[in-house]
């Protein structure tokens, strides 16, 4: 795995080719499966946005541009023993982990009974309240450890959520009890209209892990292979009792924050064009 000047762990270059000396952590069949899942994710975005515009569903947050950052770590989990804790735009990870697409769609259409998470599916509900899922995930992971189970918890959140007090409390707690939890920070550069540079003066957000007594790494969030490999290493550590990992996946929100947002009011079109060159599906 290569380390770029920015410090991001990367296996693929912007042309989708393996970097010199890198090896693909997924075989051809698994790679094609991942590609299909990412394309399903983008198709689902388009469909749900259309339904929202027709007034058939509520506010929707697309994952457009972040597909690799969501799916890579999901591929590293075992759905039969590990838990996935989402925020509000990690739908493809939830689908891959066993939550039916029809159930999620029902939830977004205001039908909570039909959207119930089936028994045996180790996924927590969508969480819109910023960063509150981090404490839930840490508590769940601690519970697994107390019960001497070998399950691991992966929790998604954004760089905006990392500015909340819940982030500090969850990381501090997880570090103390060595909870088997992976904090997957999707740094998509924008917390709605607030850019990354106004959220923290830190060179990267993964360095915060040092203050809590565990490892933090950065990864190219548009590189499916790198996301998968970084998560696989963190899962193995957590399962072995070595505690949590904070992984900052540096990516870009290519679309709007949600269907109430207009990024044209605060983003430079040239920035969006350049970010589009790193499209994880392309």
JOJODA-V382943 format. One record per residue. RES is the residue in one letter. PHI is phi as a letter, one per 30 degrees, with the letter a starting at -180 (999 if undefined). OMEGA is omega in radians with two decimals (* if undefined). BURIAL is b if it has 9 or more other ideal C-beta (glycine too) atoms within 8 Angstrom, else e. Layout:
BEGIN
RES|PHI|OMEGA|BURIAL, RES|PHI|OMEGA|BURIAL
END
This chain:
BEGIN
X|999|-3.12|e, X|d|3.02|b, X|c|-3.11|e, X|d|3.12|e, X|d|3.14|e, X|d|-3.14|e, X|j|-3.12|e, X|d|3.03|b, X|d|-3.01|b, X|b|3.06|b, X|c|-3.10|b, X|c|2.99|b, X|d|-3.07|e, X|d|3.08|e, X|c|3.13|e, X|i|3.13|e, X|c|3.09|e, X|d|3.08|b, X|d|3.13|b, X|e|3.11|e, X|i|-3.13|e, X|d|3.07|b, X|b|-3.14|e, X|d|-3.14|b, X|d|3.09|e, X|c|3.09|b, X|d|-3.04|e, X|d|-3.11|e, X|d|3.13|e, X|d|3.12|b, X|d|3.11|b, X|d|3.10|e, X|d|3.12|e, X|d|3.12|b, X|d|3.12|b, X|d|3.13|e, X|d|3.13|b, X|d|3.11|b, X|d|3.04|b, X|d|3.13|b, X|e|-3.12|b, X|d|3.09|b, X|d|3.12|e, X|d|3.05|b, X|e|-3.09|b, X|d|-3.10|e, X|d|-3.10|e, X|d|3.06|b, X|d|3.11|b, X|d|3.13|e, X|d|3.11|b, X|d|3.13|b, X|d|3.10|e, X|d|3.13|e, X|i|-3.09|e, X|c|3.09|e, X|b|-3.12|b, X|d|-3.13|e, X|e|-3.08|e, X|b|3.13|b, X|c|-3.13|b, X|d|3.12|b, X|c|-3.05|b, X|e|3.14|b, X|j|-3.09|b, X|c|-3.04|b, X|e|-3.13|b, X|d|-3.13|b, X|d|3.11|b, X|d|-3.00|b, X|d|-3.12|b, X|e|3.13|b, X|d|3.12|b, X|d|3.12|b, X|d|-3.10|b, X|d|-3.09|b, X|c|3.01|b, X|c|-3.08|e, X|e|-3.09|b, X|d|3.13|e, X|b|-3.12|b, X|c|-3.11|b, X|c|3.08|b, X|c|-3.11|b, X|c|-3.06|b, X|c|2.89|b, X|c|-3.12|b, X|b|3.08|e, X|b|-3.09|b, X|c|-2.98|b, X|d|-3.08|b, X|d|3.05|b, X|d|3.11|b, X|d|3.12|b, X|d|-3.12|b, X|d|-3.10|b, X|d|3.03|b, X|j|3.12|b, X|d|-3.06|b, X|d|3.11|e, X|e|-3.14|e, X|d|-3.14|e, X|d|3.11|b, X|d|3.14|b, X|d|3.10|b, X|d|3.11|b, X|d|-3.12|b, X|d|3.11|b, X|c|3.07|b, X|i|3.13|e, X|b|-3.01|e, X|d|-3.14|e, X|d|3.13|e, X|d|-3.11|b, X|c|-3.11|b, X|e|3.09|e, X|d|-3.08|b, X|d|3.06|b, X|e|3.10|e, X|i|3.09|e, X|d|-3.02|b, X|c|3.12|b, X|b|3.02|b, X|d|-3.12|b, X|d|3.03|e, X|e|-3.14|e, X|b|-3.12|b, X|c|3.11|e, X|d|-2.93|e, X|e|2.98|e, X|i|-3.08|b, X|d|-3.14|b, X|d|-3.10|b, X|d|3.08|b, X|d|3.08|b, X|e|-3.10|b, X|d|3.13|b, X|d|3.10|b, X|d|3.10|e, X|d|-3.14|b, X|d|3.11|b, X|d|3.10|b, X|d|3.10|e, X|d|-3.14|b, X|d|-3.14|b, X|d|3.12|e, X|d|3.12|e, X|h|3.03|e, X|c|-3.09|e, X|c|3.11|e, X|d|3.12|b, X|b|3.13|b, X|c|3.03|b, X|c|-3.12|b, X|b|3.12|b, X|c|3.00|b, X|a|-3.11|b, X|c|-3.12|b, X|d|3.06|b, X|d|3.12|b, X|d|-3.14|b, X|d|3.08|b, X|c|-3.13|b, X|d|3.11|b, X|d|3.13|e, X|e|3.13|b, X|d|3.13|b, X|d|-3.08|e, X|d|-3.11|b, X|d|-3.13|b, X|d|3.13|b, X|d|3.14|b, X|d|-3.11|b, X|d|3.14|b, X|d|-3.12|b, X|d|-3.06|e, X|c|-3.09|e, X|h|-3.13|b, X|d|3.12|b, X|d|-3.08|b, X|b|3.07|b, X|c|3.09|b, X|d|-3.09|b, X|c|-3.06|b, X|c|3.09|b, X|d|-3.14|b, X|d|-3.08|b, X|c|2.98|b, X|i|-3.08|b, X|b|2.98|b, X|c|-2.89|b, X|h|-3.10|e, X|c|-3.13|b, X|c|-3.11|e, X|d|-3.12|e, X|e|-3.04|b, X|d|3.13|e, X|c|-3.11|e, X|c|-3.10|b, X|a|3.07|e, X|c|-3.14|e, X|d|3.12|e, X|d|2.96|e, X|a|-3.04|b, X|d|3.14|b, X|d|-3.11|b, X|d|-3.14|b, X|d|-3.10|b, X|e|-3.10|b, X|e|-3.14|e, X|d|-3.14|e, X|c|3.03|b, X|i|3.06|e, X|b|-3.01|b, X|d|3.00|e, X|b|3.13|b, X|b|3.02|b, X|c|-3.09|b, X|b|3.05|b, X|d|-3.07|b, X|d|3.08|b, X|c|-3.11|b, X|c|-3.10|b, X|e|-3.09|b, X|d|-3.12|b, X|d|3.12|b, X|d|-3.14|b, X|d|-3.08|b, X|d|3.13|b, X|d|3.13|b, X|d|3.13|b, X|d|3.11|b, X|d|-3.12|b, X|d|3.11|b, X|d|-3.14|b, X|d|3.11|e, X|d|-3.12|b, X|d|-3.12|b, X|d|3.14|b, X|d|3.11|e, X|j|-3.09|e, X|d|3.02|e, X|i|-2.99|b, X|d|3.00|b, X|b|2.99|b, X|c|3.13|b, X|c|3.08|b, X|c|3.11|b, X|c|-3.08|b, X|d|-3.06|b, X|b|-3.14|b, X|a|3.07|b, X|d|-3.03|b, X|d|3.12|b, X|c|3.11|e, X|d|3.13|b, X|d|2.99|b, X|a|-3.00|b, X|d|3.02|b, X|c|-2.95|e, X|c|3.03|b, X|b|-3.09|e, X|d|3.09|b, X|d|-3.14|e, X|d|-3.06|e, X|b|-3.13|e, X|c|3.10|b, X|d|3.12|e, X|e|3.12|e, X|d|3.07|e, X|d|-3.13|e, X|d|3.13|b, X|d|-3.13|e, X|d|3.13|e, X|d|-3.13|b, X|d|3.11|b, X|d|3.10|e, X|c|-3.14|e, X|e|-3.07|b, X|d|3.11|b, X|d|3.11|e, X|d|*|e
END
